[in-house]
């Protein structure tokens, strides 16, 4: 079986990110991958801080989906990945976030009715989710980390 994969990179000052789907002709599942380098700005329990970030971001995603007026189904997957045991002052660690959204049938139908232009779909999603980057940045910073798009 051949996958019709499509990804679109999205510019953000503190994150590397891309939206994508496995099947752009029938995009029932959309994913967002975000990566950033984090470094602690203070001494703390890093594992606990990472868990707090993940928990709070899941709540923010749930609220965004709830307030989306039915664009997405309520089930989603949000994961974070970072080697929290390697986090130390003065050293940057790469942290990733993955969000998998299931689009509602009416959203998929409007996509197909508009000619099925995947880039238009991604532009629409990017516009709707743009404030999410600020919320993610604030959450990382408020838990004692600096974030950067590059390792240097």
ZINOR-V433530 format. One record per helix or strand. SS is the DSSP state (helix for helix, strand for strand). FROM is the first residue (numbers start at 1). TO is the last residue. If there is no record, write none. Layout:
# ZINOR-V433530
ss from to
SS FROM TO
SS FROM TO
This chain:
# ZINOR-V433530
ss from to
strand 4 4
strand 6 10
strand 16 21
strand 23 23
strand 29 40
helix 46 66
strand 72 81
helix 84 86
strand 93 103
helix 105 113
helix 118 142
strand 145 148
